[in-house]
Protein backbone atom coordinates (compact mmCIF):
# COMPACT_ATOMS: atom_id res chain seq x y z
CA UNK A 1 0.00 0.00 0.00
CA UNK A 2 1.34 3.40 -0.98
CA UNK A 3 1.77 6.14 1.63
CA UNK A 4 2.42 9.87 1.45
CA UNK A 5 5.75 11.09 2.84
CA UNK A 6 7.31 14.49 3.43
CA UNK A 7 11.09 14.75 3.15
CA UNK A 8 12.75 17.79 4.70
CA UNK A 9 16.42 18.71 4.74
CA UNK A 10 18.44 20.32 7.49
CA UNK A 11 18.11 24.10 7.74
CA UNK A 12 20.87 25.86 5.84
CA UNK A 13 21.31 22.79 3.62
CA UNK A 14 18.04 22.63 1.75
CA UNK A 15 19.74 21.64 -1.53
CA UNK A 16 17.30 23.63 -3.67
CA UNK A 17 14.20 22.33 -1.88
CA UNK A 18 13.45 24.98 0.76
CA UNK A 19 9.92 23.78 1.46
CA UNK A 20 10.67 20.06 1.40
CA UNK A 21 9.66 17.24 -0.93
CA UNK A 22 6.38 15.32 -1.21
CA UNK A 23 6.70 11.66 -2.18
CA UNK A 24 4.28 8.78 -2.57
CA UNK A 25 6.02 5.48 -1.87
CA UNK A 26 5.64 2.02 -0.36
CA UNK A 27 7.73 2.84 2.73
CA UNK A 28 10.42 5.24 3.98
CA UNK A 29 13.21 3.36 2.21
CA UNK A 30 11.33 3.52 -1.08
CA UNK A 31 10.68 7.25 -0.59
CA UNK A 32 14.36 7.98 0.04
CA UNK A 33 15.34 5.85 -2.98
CA UNK A 34 12.95 7.86 -5.17
CA UNK A 35 14.47 11.11 -3.89
CA UNK A 36 17.99 9.83 -4.53
CA UNK A 37 17.28 8.76 -8.10
CA UNK A 38 14.98 11.58 -9.21
CA UNK A 39 16.20 14.60 -7.26
CA UNK A 40 19.89 13.85 -6.75
CA UNK A 41 20.74 11.59 -9.69
CA UNK A 42 23.81 13.64 -10.56
CA UNK A 43 24.89 14.46 -7.02
CA UNK A 44 25.30 13.17 -3.51
CA UNK A 45 22.16 12.67 -1.44
CA UNK A 46 22.28 14.69 1.82
CA UNK A 47 22.74 12.71 5.01
CA UNK A 48 20.88 15.24 7.19
CA UNK A 49 17.17 14.87 6.50
CA UNK A 50 13.85 14.07 8.18
CA UNK A 51 11.07 12.01 6.69
CA UNK A 52 7.56 11.54 8.02
CA UNK A 53 4.27 10.09 6.91
CA UNK A 54 1.67 12.68 5.93
CA UNK A 55 -1.58 11.69 7.62
CA UNK A 56 -3.72 14.13 5.65
CA UNK A 57 -3.12 16.55 2.76
CA UNK A 58 -4.68 19.29 4.87
CA UNK A 59 -1.53 19.25 7.03
CA UNK A 60 0.47 20.65 4.10
CA UNK A 61 1.06 24.36 3.56
CA UNK A 62 -2.26 25.60 2.23
CA UNK A 63 -0.87 28.76 0.61
CA UNK A 64 1.87 27.23 -1.51
CA UNK A 65 2.36 23.48 -1.20
CA UNK A 66 -1.22 22.27 -1.43
CA UNK A 67 -2.19 24.28 -4.55
CA UNK A 68 1.01 23.22 -6.34
CA UNK A 69 1.15 19.46 -5.89
CA UNK A 70 1.29 16.96 -8.71
CA UNK A 71 -0.34 13.53 -8.88
CA UNK A 72 -0.05 12.09 -5.37
CA UNK A 73 -2.11 8.93 -5.85
CA UNK A 74 0.67 6.99 -7.57
CA UNK A 75 4.28 6.30 -6.66
CA UNK A 76 6.57 9.25 -7.31
CA UNK A 77 7.55 12.82 -6.47
CA UNK A 78 4.54 15.16 -6.35
CA UNK A 79 6.07 18.25 -4.74
CA UNK A 80 7.76 20.06 -6.24
CA UNK A 81 6.40 19.08 -9.60
CA UNK A 82 8.64 18.24 -12.53
CA UNK A 83 10.55 15.36 -10.93
CA UNK A 84 8.09 12.56 -11.61
CA UNK A 85 8.76 10.77 -14.89
CA UNK A 86 5.23 9.35 -15.05
CA UNK A 87 3.25 12.49 -14.29
CA UNK A 88 1.10 14.18 -16.90
CA UNK A 89 -1.58 16.85 -16.44
Gaussian input, Z-matrix of N, CA and C with variables (Angstrom, degrees):
# hf/3-21g

backbone

0 1
 N
 C     1     B1
 C     2     B2     1     A1
 N     3     B3     2     A2     1     D1
 C     4     B4     3     A3     2     D2
 C     5     B5     4     A4     3     D3
 N     6     B6     5     A5     4     D4
 C     7     B7     6     A6     5     D5
 C     8     B8     7     A7     6     D6
 N     9     B9     8     A8     7     D7
 C    10    B10     9     A9     8     D8
 C    11    B11    10    A10     9     D9
 N    12    B12    11    A11    10    D10
 C    13    B13    12    A12    11    D11
 C    14    B14    13    A13    12    D12
 N    15    B15    14    A14    13    D13
 C    16    B16    15    A15    14    D14
 C    17    B17    16    A16    15    D15
 N    18    B18    17    A17    16    D16
 C    19    B19    18    A18    17    D17
 C    20    B20    19    A19    18    D18
 N    21    B21    20    A20    19    D19
 C    22    B22    21    A21    20    D20
 C    23    B23    22    A22    21    D21
 N    24    B24    23    A23    22    D22
 C    25    B25    24    A24    23    D23
 C    26    B26    25    A25    24    D24
 N    27    B27    26    A26    25    D25
 C    28    B28    27    A27    26    D26
 C    29    B29    28    A28    27    D27
 N    30    B30    29    A29    28    D28
 C    31    B31    30    A30    29    D29
 C    32    B32    31    A31    30    D30
 N    33    B33    32    A32    31    D31
 C    34    B34    33    A33    32    D32
 C    35    B35    34    A34    33    D33
 N    36    B36    35    A35    34    D34
 C    37    B37    36    A36    35    D35
 C    38    B38    37    A37    36    D36
 N    39    B39    38    A38    37    D37
 C    40    B40    39    A39    38    D38
 C    41    B41    40    A40    39    D39
 N    42    B42    41    A41    40    D40
 C    43    B43    42    A42    41    D41
 C    44    B44    43    A43    42    D42
 N    45    B45    44    A44    43    D43
 C    46    B46    45    A45    44    D44
 C    47    B47    46    A46    45    D45
 N    48    B48    47    A47    46    D46
 C    49    B49    48    A48    47    D47
 C    50    B50    49    A49    48    D48
 N    51    B51    50    A50    49    D49
 C    52    B52    51    A51    50    D50
 C    53    B53    52    A52    51    D51
 N    54    B54    53    A53    52    D52
 C    55    B55    54    A54    53    D53
 C    56    B56    55    A55    54    D54
 N    57    B57    56    A56    55    D55
 C    58    B58    57    A57    56    D56
 C    59    B59    58    A58    57    D57
 N    60    B60    59    A59    58    D58
 C    61    B61    60    A60    59    D59
 C    62    B62    61    A61    60    D60
 N    63    B63    62    A62    61    D61
 C    64    B64    63    A63    62    D62
 C    65    B65    64    A64    63    D63
 N    66    B66    65    A65    64    D64
 C    67    B67    66    A66    65    D65
 C    68    B68    67    A67    66    D66
 N    69    B69    68    A68    67    D67
 C    70    B70    69    A69    68    D68
 C    71    B71    70    A70    69    D69
 N    72    B72    71    A71    70    D70
 C    73    B73    72    A72    71    D71
 C    74    B74    73    A73    72    D72
 N    75    B75    74    A74    73    D73
 C    76    B76    75    A75    74    D74
 C    77    B77    76    A76    75    D75
 N    78    B78    77    A77    76    D76
 C    79    B79    78    A78    77    D77
 C    80    B80    79    A79    78    D78
 N    81    B81    80    A80    79    D79
 C    82    B82    81    A81    80    D80
 C    83    B83    82    A82    81    D81
 N    84    B84    83    A83    82    D82
 C    85    B85    84    A84    83    D83
 C    86    B86    85    A85    84    D84
 N    87    B87    86    A86    85    D85
 C    88    B88    87    A87    86    D86
 C    89    B89    88    A88    87    D87
 N    90    B90    89    A89    88    D88
 C    91    B91    90    A90    89    D89
 C    92    B92    91    A91    90    D90
 N    93    B93    92    A92    91    D91
 C    94    B94    93    A93    92    D92
 C    95    B95    94    A94    93    D93
 N    96    B96    95    A95    94    D94
 C    97    B97    96    A96    95    D95
 C    98    B98    97    A97    96    D96
 N    99    B99    98    A98    97    D97
 C   100   B100    99    A99    98    D98
 C   101   B101   100   A100    99    D99
 N   102   B102   101   A101   100   D100
 C   103   B103   102   A102   101   D101
 C   104   B104   103   A103   102   D102
 N   105   B105   104   A104   103   D103
 C   106   B106   105   A105   104   D104
 C   107   B107   106   A106   105   D105
 N   108   B108   107   A107   106   D106
 C   109   B109   108   A108   107   D107
 C   110   B110   109   A109   108   D108
 N   111   B111   110   A110   109   D109
 C   112   B112   111   A111   110   D110
 C   113   B113   112   A112   111   D111
 N   114   B114   113   A113   112   D112
 C   115   B115   114   A114   113   D113
 C   116   B116   115   A115   114   D114
 N   117   B117   116   A116   115   D115
 C   118   B118   117   A117   116   D116
 C   119   B119   118   A118   117   D117
 N   120   B120   119   A119   118   D118
 C   121   B121   120   A120   119   D119
 C   122   B122   121   A121   120   D120
 N   123   B123   122   A122   121   D121
 C   124   B124   123   A123   122   D122
 C   125   B125   124   A124   123   D123
 N   126   B126   125   A125   124   D124
 C   127   B127   126   A126   125   D125
 C   128   B128   127   A127   126   D126
 N   129   B129   128   A128   127   D127
 C   130   B130   129   A129   128   D128
 C   131   B131   130   A130   129   D129
 N   132   B132   131   A131   130   D130
 C   133   B133   132   A132   131   D131
 C   134   B134   133   A133   132   D132
 N   135   B135   134   A134   133   D133
 C   136   B136   135   A135   134   D134
 C   137   B137   136   A136   135   D135
 N   138   B138   137   A137   136   D136
 C   139   B139   138   A138   137   D137
 C   140   B140   139   A139   138   D138
 N   141   B141   140   A140   139   D139
 C   142   B142   141   A141   140   D140
 C   143   B143   142   A142   141   D141
 N   144   B144   143   A143   142   D142
 C   145   B145   144   A144   143   D143
 C   146   B146   145   A145   144   D144
 N   147   B147   146   A146   145   D145
 C   148   B148   147   A147   146   D146
 C   149   B149   148   A148   147   D147
 N   150   B150   149   A149   148   D148
 C   151   B151   150   A150   149   D149
 C   152   B152   151   A151   150   D150
 N   153   B153   152   A152   151   D151
 C   154   B154   153   A153   152   D152
 C   155   B155   154   A154   153   D153
 N   156   B156   155   A155   154   D154
 C   157   B157   156   A156   155   D155
 C   158   B158   157   A157   156   D156
 N   159   B159   158   A158   157   D157
 C   160   B160   159   A159   158   D158
 C   161   B161   160   A160   159   D159
 N   162   B162   161   A161   160   D160
 C   163   B163   162   A162   161   D161
 C   164   B164   163   A163   162   D162
 N   165   B165   164   A164   163   D163
 C   166   B166   165   A165   164   D164
 C   167   B167   166   A166   165   D165
 N   168   B168   167   A167   166   D166
 C   169   B169   168   A168   167   D167
 C   170   B170   169   A169   168   D168
 N   171   B171   170   A170   169   D169
 C   172   B172   171   A171   170   D170
 C   173   B173   172   A172   171   D171
 N   174   B174   173   A173   172   D172
 C   175   B175   174   A174   173   D173
 C   176   B176   175   A175   174   D174
 N   177   B177   176   A176   175   D175
 C   178   B178   177   A177   176   D176
 C   179   B179   178   A178   177   D177
 N   180   B180   179   A179   178   D178
 C   181   B181   180   A180   179   D179
 C   182   B182   181   A181   180   D180
 N   183   B183   182   A182   181   D181
 C   184   B184   183   A183   182   D182
 C   185   B185   184   A184   183   D183
 N   186   B186   185   A185   184   D184
 C   187   B187   186   A186   185   D185
 C   188   B188   187   A187   186   D186
 N   189   B189   188   A188   187   D187
 C   190   B190   189   A189   188   D188
 C   191   B191   190   A190   189   D189
 N   192   B192   191   A191   190   D190
 C   193   B193   192   A192   191   D191
 C   194   B194   193   A193   192   D192
 N   195   B195   194   A194   193   D193
 C   196   B196   195   A195   194   D194
 C   197   B197   196   A196   195   D195
 N   198   B198   197   A197   196   D196
 C   199   B199   198   A198   197   D197
 C   200   B200   199   A199   198   D198
 N   201   B201   200   A200   199   D199
 C   202   B202   201   A201   200   D200
 C   203   B203   202   A202   201   D201
 N   204   B204   203   A203   202   D202
 C   205   B205   204   A204   203   D203
 C   206   B206   205   A205   204   D204
 N   207   B207   206   A206   205   D205
 C   208   B208   207   A207   206   D206
 C   209   B209   208   A208   207   D207
 N   210   B210   209   A209   208   D208
 C   211   B211   210   A210   209   D209
 C   212   B212   211   A211   210   D210
 N   213   B213   212   A212   211   D211
 C   214   B214   213   A213   212   D212
 C   215   B215   214   A214   213   D213
 N   216   B216   215   A215   214   D214
 C   217   B217   216   A216   215   D215
 C   218   B218   217   A217   216   D216
 N   219   B219   218   A218   217   D217
 C   220   B220   219   A219   218   D218
 C   221   B221   220   A220   219   D219
 N   222   B222   221   A221   220   D220
 C   223   B223   222   A222   221   D221
 C   224   B224   223   A223   222   D222
 N   225   B225   224   A224   223   D223
 C   226   B226   225   A225   224   D224
 C   227   B227   226   A226   225   D225
 N   228   B228   227   A227   226   D226
 C   229   B229   228   A228   227   D227
 C   230   B230   229   A229   228   D228
 N   231   B231   230   A230   229   D229
 C   232   B232   231   A231   230   D230
 C   233   B233   232   A232   231   D231
 N   234   B234   233   A233   232   D232
 C   235   B235   234   A234   233   D233
 C   236   B236   235   A235   234   D234
 N   237   B237   236   A236   235   D235
 C   238   B238   237   A237   236   D236
 C   239   B239   238   A238   237   D237
 N   240   B240   239   A239   238   D238
 C   241   B241   240   A240   239   D239
 C   242   B242   241   A241   240   D240
 N   243   B243   242   A242   241   D241
 C   244   B244   243   A243   242   D242
 C   245   B245   244   A244   243   D243
 N   246   B246   245   A245   244   D244
 C   247   B247   246   A246   245   D245
 C   248   B248   247   A247   246   D246
 N   249   B249   248   A248   247   D247
 C   250   B250   249   A249   248   D248
 C   251   B251   250   A250   249   D249
 N   252   B252   251   A251   250   D250
 C   253   B253   252   A252   251   D251
 C   254   B254   253   A253   252   D252
 N   255   B255   254   A254   253   D253
 C   256   B256   255   A255   254   D254
 C   257   B257   256   A256   255   D255
 N   258   B258   257   A257   256   D256
 C   259   B259   258   A258   257   D257
 C   260   B260   259   A259   258   D258
 N   261   B261   260   A260   259   D259
 C   262   B262   261   A261   260   D260
 C   263   B263   262   A262   261   D261
 N   264   B264   263   A263   262   D262
 C   265   B265   264   A264   263   D263
 C   266   B266   265   A265   264   D264

   B1=1.4485
   B2=1.5296
   B3=1.2993
   B4=1.4605
   B5=1.5238
   B6=1.3313
   B7=1.4693
   B8=1.5231
   B9=1.3143
   B10=1.4640
   B11=1.5221
   B12=1.3403
   B13=1.4649
   B14=1.5157
   B15=1.3292
   B16=1.4525
   B17=1.5192
   B18=1.3317
   B19=1.4598
   B20=1.5179
   B21=1.3237
   B22=1.4583
   B23=1.5228
   B24=1.3190
   B25=1.4542
   B26=1.5159
   B27=1.2957
   B28=1.4526
   B29=1.5301
   B30=1.3234
   B31=1.4678
   B32=1.5178
   B33=1.3270
   B34=1.4485
   B35=1.5245
   B36=1.3268
   B37=1.4706
   B38=1.5181
   B39=1.2980
   B40=1.4646
   B41=1.5254
   B42=1.3266
   B43=1.4644
   B44=1.5260
   B45=1.3339
   B46=1.4633
   B47=1.5144
   B48=1.3243
   B49=1.4650
   B50=1.5288
   B51=1.3423
   B52=1.4614
   B53=1.5239
   B54=1.3250
   B55=1.4588
   B56=1.5274
   B57=1.3065
   B58=1.4539
   B59=1.5199
   B60=1.3309
   B61=1.4604
   B62=1.5279
   B63=1.3320
   B64=1.4620
   B65=1.5169
   B66=1.3378
   B67=1.4569
   B68=1.5264
   B69=1.3183
   B70=1.4531
   B71=1.5205
   B72=1.3394
   B73=1.4615
   B74=1.5273
   B75=1.3298
   B76=1.4627
   B77=1.5188
   B78=1.3315
   B79=1.4637
   B80=1.5307
   B81=1.3355
   B82=1.4659
   B83=1.5267
   B84=1.3127
   B85=1.4618
   B86=1.5253
   B87=1.3159
   B88=1.4604
   B89=1.5252
   B90=1.3293
   B91=1.4662
   B92=1.5303
   B93=1.3220
   B94=1.4640
   B95=1.5285
   B96=1.3236
   B97=1.4691
   B98=1.5302
   B99=1.3334
   B100=1.4628
   B101=1.5265
   B102=1.3332
   B103=1.4664
   B104=1.5234
   B105=1.3166
   B106=1.4707
   B107=1.5232
   B108=1.3182
   B109=1.4666
   B110=1.5210
   B111=1.3252
   B112=1.4687
   B113=1.5192
   B114=1.3287
   B115=1.4654
   B116=1.5221
   B117=1.3190
   B118=1.4609
   B119=1.5225
   B120=1.3099
   B121=1.4629
   B122=1.5278
   B123=1.3099
   B124=1.4626
   B125=1.5333
   B126=1.3192
   B127=1.4564
   B128=1.5153
   B129=1.3043
   B130=1.4618
   B131=1.5256
   B132=1.3208
   B133=1.4589
   B134=1.5294
   B135=1.3446
   B136=1.4685
   B137=1.5337
   B138=1.3089
   B139=1.4627
   B140=1.5247
   B141=1.3295
   B142=1.4655
   B143=1.5231
   B144=1.3230
   B145=1.4605
   B146=1.5324
   B147=1.3264
   B148=1.4667
   B149=1.5174
   B150=1.3116
   B151=1.4597
   B152=1.5200
   B153=1.3274
   B154=1.4663
   B155=1.5171
   B156=1.3123
   B157=1.4617
   B158=1.5171
   B159=1.3143
   B160=1.4636
   B161=1.5212
   B162=1.3242
   B163=1.4603
   B164=1.5301
   B165=1.3293
   B166=1.4612
   B167=1.5293
   B168=1.3151
   B169=1.4764
   B170=1.5225
   B171=1.3160
   B172=1.4618
   B173=1.5248
   B174=1.3336
   B175=1.4659
   B176=1.5244
   B177=1.3169
   B178=1.4646
   B179=1.5255
   B180=1.3203
   B181=1.4602
   B182=1.5183
   B183=1.3032
   B184=1.4603
   B185=1.5255
   B186=1.3333
   B187=1.4676
   B188=1.5149
   B189=1.3336
   B190=1.4594
   B191=1.5320
   B192=1.3051
   B193=1.4654
   B194=1.5155
   B195=1.3001
   B196=1.4697
   B197=1.5333
   B198=1.3346
   B199=1.4664
   B200=1.5353
   B201=1.3230
   B202=1.4632
   B203=1.5230
   B204=1.3138
   B205=1.4595
   B206=1.5217
   B207=1.3164
   B208=1.4597
   B209=1.5207
   B210=1.2955
   B211=1.4658
   B212=1.5322
   B213=1.3095
   B214=1.4619
   B215=1.5307
   B216=1.3112
   B217=1.4616
   B218=1.5249
   B219=1.3251
   B220=1.4618
   B221=1.5311
   B222=1.2902
   B223=1.4585
   B224=1.5324
   B225=1.3243
   B226=1.4521
   B227=1.5166
   B228=1.3215
   B229=1.4672
   B230=1.5270
   B231=1.3126
   B232=1.4627
   B233=1.5308
   B234=1.3076
   B235=1.4600
   B236=1.5165
   B237=1.3010
   B238=1.4514
   B239=1.5296
   B240=1.2930
   B241=1.4567
   B242=1.5362
   B243=1.3201
   B244=1.4505
   B245=1.5185
   B246=1.3313
   B247=1.4596
   B248=1.5215
   B249=1.3189
   B250=1.4527
   B251=1.5152
   B252=1.3005
   B253=1.4717
   B254=1.5158
   B255=1.3222
   B256=1.4660
   B257=1.5256
   B258=1.3283
   B259=1.4501
   B260=1.5161
   B261=1.3205
   B262=1.4646
   B263=1.5131
   B264=1.3193
   B265=1.4715
   B266=1.5249
   A1=109.69
   A2=115.96
   A3=121.34
   A4=111.11
   A5=114.66
   A6=121.79
   A7=108.85
   A8=115.64
   A9=121.75
   A10=109.13
   A11=115.79
   A12=121.72
   A13=110.12
   A14=115.47
   A15=122.27
   A16=107.40
   A17=115.44
   A18=122.68
   A19=107.63
   A20=116.18
   A21=121.04
   A22=108.47
   A23=115.92
   A24=121.30
   A25=110.72
   A26=116.03
   A27=123.86
   A28=110.90
   A29=116.17
   A30=121.11
   A31=109.82
   A32=115.96
   A33=121.52
   A34=112.81
   A35=116.13
   A36=121.37
   A37=109.07
   A38=115.99
   A39=121.28
   A40=113.25
   A41=117.97
   A42=122.74
   A43=113.86
   A44=116.44
   A45=120.38
   A46=114.03
   A47=117.75
   A48=122.38
   A49=109.20
   A50=116.75
   A51=120.51
   A52=114.96
   A53=117.39
   A54=119.69
   A55=111.89
   A56=117.47
   A57=121.50
   A58=110.63
   A59=114.81
   A60=121.63
   A61=109.10
   A62=116.23
   A63=121.96
   A64=110.02
   A65=116.22
   A66=121.73
   A67=109.72
   A68=116.71
   A69=121.35
   A70=106.79
   A71=116.01
   A72=120.25
   A73=110.10
   A74=114.93
   A75=120.75
   A76=111.83
   A77=117.20
   A78=122.33
   A79=108.44
   A80=116.86
   A81=120.33
   A82=112.19
   A83=117.21
   A84=120.94
   A85=110.50
   A86=116.34
   A87=120.98
   A88=110.53
   A89=117.52
   A90=121.33
   A91=111.13
   A92=116.84
   A93=120.33
   A94=110.28
   A95=117.56
   A96=120.53
   A97=111.44
   A98=117.15
   A99=120.58
   A100=110.74
   A101=116.51
   A102=120.28
   A103=110.53
   A104=116.93
   A105=120.34
   A106=111.30
   A107=117.25
   A108=119.85
   A109=113.74
   A110=118.00
   A111=119.57
   A112=114.27
   A113=117.31
   A114=119.84
   A115=112.39
   A116=116.84
   A117=121.18
   A118=111.66
   A119=117.44
   A120=121.59
   A121=112.26
   A122=116.96
   A123=119.88
   A124=112.66
   A125=117.01
   A126=119.37
   A127=112.05
   A128=114.64
   A129=121.26
   A130=110.11
   A131=116.00
   A132=121.25
   A133=109.34
   A134=117.53
   A135=120.52
   A136=111.69
   A137=115.78
   A138=119.51
   A139=111.95
   A140=117.52
   A141=121.06
   A142=109.76
   A143=115.72
   A144=121.10
   A145=109.83
   A146=114.89
   A147=122.47
   A148=106.99
   A149=115.65
   A150=119.74
   A151=108.05
   A152=115.33
   A153=119.38
   A154=109.52
   A155=115.01
   A156=121.05
   A157=108.12
   A158=116.72
   A159=122.02
   A160=107.08
   A161=117.60
   A162=119.80
   A163=113.60
   A164=115.75
   A165=120.31
   A166=108.34
   A167=117.28
   A168=120.22
   A169=112.44
   A170=117.68
   A171=120.25
   A172=112.31
   A173=117.73
   A174=120.26
   A175=111.83
   A176=117.45
   A177=121.70
   A178=110.71
   A179=116.70
   A180=121.34
   A181=111.04
   A182=117.05
   A183=122.33
   A184=113.58
   A185=117.48
   A186=119.74
   A187=113.64
   A188=117.69
   A189=118.16
   A190=113.04
   A191=117.52
   A192=119.74
   A193=111.19
   A194=117.46
   A195=121.66
   A196=113.41
   A197=119.46
   A198=118.47
   A199=114.35
   A200=117.64
   A201=120.56
   A202=113.91
   A203=117.31
   A204=119.08
   A205=110.97
   A206=114.50
   A207=121.24
   A208=109.77
   A209=116.55
   A210=123.20
   A211=109.58
   A212=116.84
   A213=121.44
   A214=113.45
   A215=118.57
   A216=120.70
   A217=113.32
   A218=117.80
   A219=119.87
   A220=108.85
   A221=115.55
   A222=122.96
   A223=110.30
   A224=115.91
   A225=120.46
   A226=113.55
   A227=115.10
   A228=123.66
   A229=107.92
   A230=118.36
   A231=120.95
   A232=113.11
   A233=118.32
   A234=121.41
   A235=108.59
   A236=117.16
   A237=127.61
   A238=110.99
   A239=115.23
   A240=119.56
   A241=110.15
   A242=114.95
   A243=120.16
   A244=114.25
   A245=117.52
   A246=120.63
   A247=112.69
   A248=117.42
   A249=120.76
   A250=109.24
   A251=117.20
   A252=122.51
   A253=112.65
   A254=118.17
   A255=121.61
   A256=113.78
   A257=117.44
   A258=119.52
   A259=111.22
   A260=115.86
   A261=120.83
   A262=107.88
   A263=118.29
   A264=121.14
   A265=112.35
   D1=131.61
   D2=179.94
   D3=-77.26
   D4=146.37
   D5=178.55
   D6=-130.38
   D7=157.02
   D8=176.11
   D9=-93.07
   D10=133.38
   D11=179.25
   D12=-126.56
   D13=152.60
   D14=172.91
   D15=-120.96
   D16=123.99
   D17=-179.90
   D18=-108.08
   D19=127.03
   D20=-178.56
   D21=-129.77
   D22=140.19
   D23=-178.36
   D24=-101.76
   D25=157.88
   D26=-178.82
   D27=-55.74
   D28=137.57
   D29=178.42
   D30=-55.21
   D31=138.38
   D32=-178.56
   D33=85.77
   D34=-10.03
   D35=178.92
   D36=-136.94
   D37=54.25
   D38=-175.11
   D39=-79.06
   D40=-12.31
   D41=174.27
   D42=55.68
   D43=35.96
   D44=178.35
   D45=85.77
   D46=6.82
   D47=179.87
   D48=-128.32
   D49=70.27
   D50=-173.03
   D51=-64.24
   D52=-25.01
   D53=-178.02
   D54=-98.11
   D55=-10.73
   D56=-177.08
   D57=106.28
   D58=-173.70
   D59=-175.13
   D60=-134.88
   D61=131.95
   D62=176.10
   D63=-99.65
   D64=128.96
   D65=-174.87
   D66=-136.36
   D67=137.39
   D68=169.94
   D69=-105.05
   D70=125.18
   D71=-175.27
   D72=-153.42
   D73=172.09
   D74=179.97
   D75=-73.79
   D76=-37.51
   D77=179.88
   D78=-159.16
   D79=-178.57
   D80=-177.61
   D81=-61.46
   D82=-39.95
   D83=179.90
   D84=-62.42
   D85=-43.79
   D86=178.28
   D87=-63.39
   D88=-40.68
   D89=179.32
   D90=-62.62
   D91=-44.97
   D92=178.87
   D93=-65.54
   D94=-39.86
   D95=177.44
   D96=-61.24
   D97=-41.27
   D98=176.69
   D99=-61.48
   D100=-44.04
   D101=179.00
   D102=-62.66
   D103=-42.55
   D104=-179.73
   D105=-61.53
   D106=-44.91
   D107=-174.44
   D108=-81.25
   D109=-30.09
   D110=-175.74
   D111=-100.77
   D112=-27.65
   D113=-178.61
   D114=-101.49
   D115=-31.53
   D116=-173.96
   D117=-125.87
   D118=34.59
   D119=-177.25
   D120=-59.27
   D121=-32.82
   D122=-176.96
   D123=-102.33
   D124=4.25
   D125=-177.92
   D126=-141.73
   D127=-176.88
   D128=-177.67
   D129=-87.00
   D130=131.13
   D131=178.14
   D132=-71.17
   D133=133.65
   D134=-178.95
   D135=-64.03
   D136=144.61
   D137=178.38
   D138=-88.31
   D139=-20.28
   D140=-179.46
   D141=-98.11
   D142=100.23
   D143=179.05
   D144=-151.05
   D145=163.54
   D146=173.98
   D147=-126.18
   D148=143.05
   D149=176.17
   D150=-135.04
   D151=138.28
   D152=179.19
   D153=-143.72
   D154=156.50
   D155=175.01
   D156=-77.16
   D157=138.29
   D158=176.03
   D159=-93.18
   D160=113.95
   D161=-177.69
   D162=-73.74
   D163=-25.78
   D164=-174.13
   D165=-160.13
   D166=136.91
   D167=179.77
   D168=-61.51
   D169=-21.70
   D170=178.71
   D171=-69.05
   D172=-12.46
   D173=177.55
   D174=-80.95
   D175=-9.03
   D176=179.44
   D177=-80.61
   D178=159.99
   D179=177.75
   D180=-56.85
   D181=115.52
   D182=-174.37
   D183=-75.89
   D184=-19.17
   D185=-178.21
   D186=-89.75
   D187=-25.52
   D188=-178.76
   D189=-131.21
   D190=-50.08
   D191=-175.41
   D192=-66.18
   D193=-57.05
   D194=-173.88
   D195=-55.99
   D196=-45.38
   D197=179.96
   D198=-72.76
   D199=-8.30
   D200=-174.45
   D201=-120.32
   D202=25.48
   D203=179.47
   D204=-89.43
   D205=153.20
   D206=175.74
   D207=-90.68
   D208=-155.69
   D209=-177.12
   D210=-74.87
   D211=108.89
   D212=-175.52
   D213=-98.69
   D214=-0.85
   D215=-177.20
   D216=-88.93
   D217=-2.72
   D218=175.33
   D219=-130.07
   D220=162.14
   D221=-175.19
   D222=-59.80
   D223=128.55
   D224=177.50
   D225=151.41
   D226=-175.82
   D227=178.09
   D228=-89.85
   D229=123.97
   D230=179.88
   D231=-117.25
   D232=-9.15
   D233=171.80
   D234=-149.58
   D235=126.76
   D236=-8.03
   D237=-70.27
   D238=159.29
   D239=-179.72
   D240=-74.29
   D241=162.48
   D242=177.91
   D243=101.49
   D244=-4.12
   D245=-179.05
   D246=-110.51
   D247=2.15
   D248=-179.90
   D249=-102.88
   D250=115.03
   D251=-177.66
   D252=-62.12
   D253=-27.11
   D254=-173.33
   D255=-97.10
   D256=-1.78
   D257=-173.51
   D258=-82.02
   D259=138.94
   D260=171.59
   D261=-145.42
   D262=145.28
   D263=-176.32
   D264=-67.21

